[in-house]
């Protein structure tokens, strides 16, 4: 792994998108892996500079190419520092953060729901009540109606989750 200040390389995968926000074009960089927990928003004119952060161009070559447009060594270093701080550069800091996340996941006895907050909020109790309600109304369950609190659930798989009475597809994995 090279020094990002010598040969900058934006890591993969990252999502880059230009949007207009309040009349200004901005570059939004998102990490689909979630290692960098929040999107980074930069001014869109920086995009051509970042496009050369491919691991094939030296910082010196990038600087020479964009000096006529006003890029300075200190500005280039600042761009790299910002991307590095958000774990968006291929670097030792990113490698360590990714390794720590994988290690924590592998050793965790209980893993938090990865996609719970965007759909259900941050309160697992609300999801538990909702699932208990669906289970209680499931006509295929003829014995004692299970609930999340009375079932030794290992996981919840919901490939399609449409919340209404007509359509709800859900599979529960329970301990045997």
C-alpha positions in Angstrom: 0.0 0.0 0.0 1.5 3.3 -1.0 1.5 6.6 0.8 -1.7 8.5 -0.2 0.2 11.8 -0.2 2.7 10.4 -2.9 0.4 8.3 -5.0 -3.2 9.0 -4.0 -5.7 6.2 -4.6 -9.4 6.5 -3.8 -10.4 3.1 -2.4 -13.1 0.8 -3.8 -16.0 0.6 -3.5 -17.2 4.2 -3.1 -20.1 5.9 -4.8 -19.6 9.3 -6.3 -22.4 11.5 -7.4 -22.8 15.2 -8.4 -25.9 16.9 -7.2 -27.2 20.4 -7.0 -28.0 21.5 -3.5 -29.3 25.0 -2.9 -28.1 26.1 -6.3 -24.6 24.7 -5.9 -23.1 21.6 -7.5 -21.6 19.3 -5.0 -19.8 16.0 -5.2 -21.2 13.4 -2.7 -19.0 10.5 -1.8 -20.7 7.6 0.0 -19.2 4.4 1.3 -21.5 1.4 0.5 -19.6 -0.7 3.0 -20.4 1.6 5.9 -16.8 1.9 7.0 -17.1 5.6 6.6 -20.4 6.1 8.3 -21.5 9.3 6.7 -21.4 10.8 3.2 -18.7 13.4 2.4 -19.9 16.4 0.5 -17.3 18.5 -1.4 -17.6 21.2 -4.0 -18.1 19.7 -7.4 -15.1 21.4 -9.2 -12.8 19.1 -7.1 -14.1 16.1 -9.0 -11.6 16.1 -11.9 -8.7 16.2 -9.3 -10.2 13.2 -7.4 -10.8 11.4 -10.6 -7.0 11.1 -10.9 -6.8 9.4 -7.5 -6.5 6.0 -9.2 -3.2 4.9 -7.9 -1.5 5.5 -11.3 -0.9 9.2 -10.9 1.5 10.7 -8.5 0.5 13.7 -6.4 3.2 15.6 -8.2 1.7 14.8 -11.6 -1.8 15.7 -10.4 -0.5 19.0 -9.0 1.3 19.8 -12.3 -1.9 19.0 -14.3 -4.1 21.3 -12.2 -1.8 24.1 -11.2 -3.2 26.3 -14.0 -6.6 25.9 -12.5 -5.4 27.0 -9.1 -4.4 23.7 -7.4 -1.6 24.2 -4.9 0.4 21.6 -2.9 -1.4 22.7 0.3 -4.8 22.3 -1.3 -4.0 18.9 -2.7 -2.7 17.8 0.7 -5.9 19.1 2.3 -8.1 17.1 -0.2 -6.1 14.0 0.6 -6.3 14.6 4.3 -10.1 15.1 4.2 -10.6 11.9 2.2 -8.2 10.0 4.5 -10.0 11.2 7.6 -13.2 9.8 6.1 -11.5 6.5 5.4 -12.1 7.0 1.6 -8.4 6.5 0.6 -6.7 3.2 0.1 -4.4 3.6 3.1 -3.2 1.9 6.3 -6.0 3.8 8.2 -8.7 2.4 6.0 -7.1 -1.1 6.1 -7.1 -1.0 9.9 -10.7 0.3 10.2 -11.9 -2.4 7.8 -10.0 -5.1 9.7 -11.4 -3.9 13.0 -15.0 -4.0 11.8 -14.5 -7.5 10.4 -12.8 -8.7 13.6 -15.6 -7.2 15.8 -18.2 -8.8 13.5 -16.5 -12.2 13.7 -16.2 -12.2 17.4 -19.5 -10.7 18.3 -21.9 -13.0 20.1 -24.9 -10.8 19.0 -24.9 -8.8 15.8 -27.0 -5.7 15.6 -29.4 -5.4 12.7 -27.5 -3.7 10.0 -30.5 -2.1 8.2 -32.8 -1.6 11.1 -32.5 2.2 11.6 -33.4 3.4 8.1 -36.7 1.4 8.0 -37.7 0.9 11.6 -35.9 3.6 13.5 -33.4 3.0 16.3 -35.8 1.2 18.7 -35.7 -2.6 18.4 -38.7 -2.8 20.7 -40.9 -1.2 18.0 -39.8 -3.8 15.5 -40.4 -6.6 18.1 -44.0 -5.4 18.6 -44.6 -5.2 14.9 -43.2 -8.7 14.2 -45.1 -10.1 17.3 -48.3 -8.7 15.8 -47.7 -10.3 12.4 -46.9 -13.6 14.1 -50.0 -13.5 16.2 -52.2 -12.9 13.1 -50.5 -15.7 11.1 -53.1 -18.4 10.4 -50.4 -20.9 9.6 -49.3 -21.0 13.2 -51.7 -23.4 15.0 -49.9 -24.0 18.2 -49.0 -21.5 20.8 -48.4 -18.2 19.1 -44.7 -17.4 19.2 -43.4 -14.0 19.9 -39.9 -12.5 19.7 -39.7 -12.6 23.5 -40.7 -16.3 23.7 -38.8 -17.6 20.7 -35.1 -18.2 20.6 -34.7 -16.4 17.4 -31.4 -16.6 15.6 -32.3 -14.1 12.8 -35.0 -12.4 10.8 -34.9 -12.6 7.0 -37.2 -10.3 5.1 -36.4 -10.3 1.4 -39.6 -8.4 0.7 -41.2 -6.6 3.5 -44.3 -4.7 2.5 -46.1 -3.4 5.6 -49.8 -3.9 5.1 -52.3 -6.6 5.9 -52.5 -7.9 2.3 -48.8 -8.5 1.7 -46.1 -9.5 4.1 -43.4 -12.0 3.3 -41.1 -13.0 6.1 -39.1 -16.0 7.2 -38.0 -16.6 10.7 -35.1 -18.7 11.7 -35.5 -20.2 15.1 -33.3 -22.4 17.2 -34.2 -26.0 17.2 
